[in-house]
Amino acid sequence: FTVGIGVHTPFGLVNQYKSDGQFKYLGIHNEIRETSYLTSLSWAINDTVAIGAGAAYATTHLKQVGKLNATFINNANGVPGTYADTLTEMDVDGHGWGWNSGILIKVNDRLTAGAFYRSLIRNQLEGDYSADNIDGPAMQAIFGGSTFQTDVTTDIKMPDSLVVGAKYQLND
């Protein structure tokens, strides 16, 4: 039997757009990153095959900065005119649990192959959402003034993953 621990960052993405560009309403800055902490217990069934399984704990950070089209929202609510965009930010952190398993096969003296699977992890995230520079009567009525902040709770699913690999020893 063998006990193992590991840390890896299987998911991460950052994209950035110009604050006055065509994607400003989708997000000026979007960032997500996950760090997984793994434990496992493996058993060498014989000299050729070992199997293992364990728990996976993941932390996730999500940040989104974007804009709301205040002109569109005010006009759609019967307040004509041109209004400045509203800057918004959501910043949340959380964690979740899953499991992992793997197999390692010694094919011959030079070739070893293996596979590792980590389950889907449902993360519960908490943080805050804020909006600044809320412009126009309709927007200010919706948000209760020229600034807005509230607590946010959300869930995010980090997909499962499969890693397959092999090692070939060229010489001694």
C-alpha positions as CSV (number, residue, x, y, z in Angstrom):
1,F,0.0,0.0,0.0
2,T,1.1,3.6,-0.7
3,V,-0.3,6.9,0.4
4,G,0.0,10.0,-1.7
5,I,-0.9,13.6,-1.7
6,G,-0.8,16.1,-4.6
7,V,-1.7,19.6,-5.6
8,H,-2.5,20.7,-9.1
9,T,-4.3,23.5,-11.0
10,P,-6.3,21.8,-13.7
11,F,-8.4,24.8,-14.7
12,G,-7.6,28.4,-15.2
13,L,-8.6,31.1,-17.6
14,V,-8.2,34.8,-17.9
15,N,-9.4,37.0,-20.7
16,Q,-9.2,40.7,-20.9
17,Y,-11.0,43.1,-23.3
18,K,-10.7,46.8,-24.0
19,S,-13.1,48.8,-21.7
20,D,-14.5,50.6,-24.7
21,G,-14.4,47.6,-27.1
22,Q,-17.1,45.5,-28.6
23,F,-17.1,42.9,-25.8
24,K,-17.3,45.4,-22.9
25,Y,-20.8,44.1,-22.0
26,L,-19.6,40.5,-21.9
27,G,-16.8,41.3,-19.5
28,I,-13.7,43.5,-19.5
29,H,-11.9,41.1,-17.2
30,N,-12.9,37.5,-16.6
31,E,-10.9,35.2,-14.4
32,I,-11.4,31.7,-13.1
33,R,-8.9,29.4,-11.4
34,E,-9.1,26.2,-9.5
35,T,-6.6,24.5,-7.3
36,S,-7.1,20.8,-6.4
37,Y,-5.7,19.1,-3.4
38,L,-5.7,15.3,-3.8
39,T,-5.1,12.4,-1.4
40,S,-5.0,8.8,-2.5
41,L,-4.3,5.3,-1.2
42,S,-3.0,2.8,-3.8
43,W,-2.6,-0.9,-3.7
44,A,-0.1,-2.9,-5.7
45,I,-2.2,-5.9,-6.7
46,N,0.9,-7.6,-8.1
47,D,4.3,-6.6,-9.7
48,T,2.4,-5.4,-12.8
49,V,-0.7,-3.5,-11.7
50,A,-1.5,-0.9,-9.0
51,I,-4.8,0.8,-8.4
52,G,-5.6,3.8,-6.3
53,A,-8.4,6.1,-5.1
54,G,-8.9,9.0,-2.9
55,A,-10.5,12.4,-2.1
56,A,-10.2,15.6,-4.0
57,Y,-10.8,19.0,-2.4
58,A,-10.8,22.1,-4.7
59,T,-10.8,25.8,-4.2
60,T,-12.1,28.1,-6.9
61,H,-11.8,31.8,-7.5
62,L,-14.0,33.7,-10.0
63,K,-13.8,37.3,-10.8
64,Q,-15.8,39.2,-13.5
65,V,-15.5,42.9,-14.3
66,G,-17.9,44.2,-16.9
67,K,-20.2,47.0,-17.9
68,L,-24.0,47.5,-18.1
69,N,-25.4,49.5,-21.0
70,A,-27.1,52.2,-19.0
71,T,-28.4,54.0,-22.2
72,F,-30.2,50.8,-23.3
73,I,-31.6,50.0,-19.8
74,N,-32.9,53.6,-19.2
75,N,-34.4,53.8,-22.7
76,A,-36.0,50.4,-22.4
77,N,-37.7,51.7,-19.2
78,G,-39.1,54.8,-20.8
79,V,-36.2,57.2,-20.0
80,P,-34.8,58.5,-23.3
81,G,-31.3,59.9,-23.4
82,T,-27.6,58.9,-23.5
83,Y,-26.1,57.6,-20.3
84,A,-22.6,56.5,-19.1
85,D,-22.0,52.8,-18.8
86,T,-22.1,51.3,-15.3
87,L,-19.0,49.4,-14.2
88,T,-19.8,46.1,-12.4
89,E,-17.6,43.6,-10.5
90,M,-18.3,40.1,-9.1
91,D,-15.6,38.6,-6.9
92,V,-16.3,35.2,-5.3
93,D,-14.4,32.3,-3.8
94,G,-15.4,28.8,-2.7
95,H,-14.6,25.1,-2.5
96,G,-16.0,21.7,-3.1
97,W,-15.3,18.0,-2.8
98,G,-14.9,15.1,-5.3
99,W,-12.9,11.9,-5.7
100,N,-10.1,10.5,-7.8
101,S,-8.9,7.1,-9.0
102,G,-6.1,5.7,-11.0
103,I,-4.4,2.7,-12.4
104,L,-0.7,2.0,-13.2
105,I,0.3,-0.9,-15.4
106,K,3.9,-2.1,-15.9
107,V,3.6,-3.5,-19.4
108,N,7.2,-4.7,-19.5
109,D,10.6,-3.8,-18.1
110,R,10.7,-0.6,-20.1
111,L,7.1,0.5,-20.6
112,T,4.7,1.7,-17.9
113,A,1.3,3.1,-18.6
114,G,-1.3,4.7,-16.4
115,A,-4.6,6.7,-16.2
116,F,-5.9,9.1,-13.6
117,Y,-9.5,10.3,-13.3
118,R,-10.8,13.2,-11.1
119,S,-14.6,13.5,-10.7
120,L,-16.7,16.6,-11.3
121,I,-16.5,19.0,-8.4
122,R,-19.4,21.3,-7.4
123,N,-18.0,24.4,-5.8
124,Q,-20.1,26.7,-3.6
125,L,-18.9,30.2,-4.1
126,E,-19.5,33.3,-1.9
127,G,-18.4,36.9,-2.3
128,D,-19.8,40.2,-3.5
129,Y,-21.2,42.0,-6.5
130,S,-20.9,45.8,-6.9
131,A,-21.9,48.4,-9.5
132,D,-20.4,51.9,-9.7
133,N,-21.3,55.0,-11.7
134,I,-25.0,54.0,-12.1
135,D,-26.3,56.6,-14.4
136,G,-29.9,57.6,-15.3
137,P,-33.2,57.7,-13.4
138,A,-34.3,54.2,-14.4
139,M,-31.0,52.5,-13.6
140,Q,-30.8,54.3,-10.2
141,A,-34.3,53.3,-9.4
142,I,-33.5,49.6,-10.2
143,F,-30.2,49.7,-8.1
144,G,-31.3,52.1,-5.4
145,G,-28.8,54.9,-6.1
146,S,-25.6,55.6,-8.0
147,T,-23.7,52.7,-6.3
148,F,-24.7,49.2,-5.4
149,Q,-23.2,46.3,-3.5
150,T,-24.6,43.0,-2.4
151,D,-23.5,39.6,-1.2
152,V,-23.4,36.8,-3.9
153,T,-23.8,33.1,-3.5
154,T,-23.5,30.8,-6.5
155,D,-22.5,27.3,-7.5
156,I,-20.1,26.3,-10.3
157,K,-19.3,22.9,-11.6
158,M,-15.7,22.1,-12.4
159,P,-15.7,19.3,-15.0
160,D,-14.2,15.9,-14.4
161,S,-10.9,15.2,-16.0
162,L,-9.0,12.2,-17.3
163,V,-5.2,12.0,-17.8
164,V,-3.6,9.1,-19.6
165,G,0.2,8.7,-19.8
166,A,3.0,6.4,-20.5
167,K,6.7,6.1,-19.6
168,Y,9.2,4.3,-21.8
169,Q,12.8,3.8,-20.5
170,L,15.2,4.1,-23.4
171,N,18.2,2.6,-21.5
172,D,19.4,1.7,-18.1
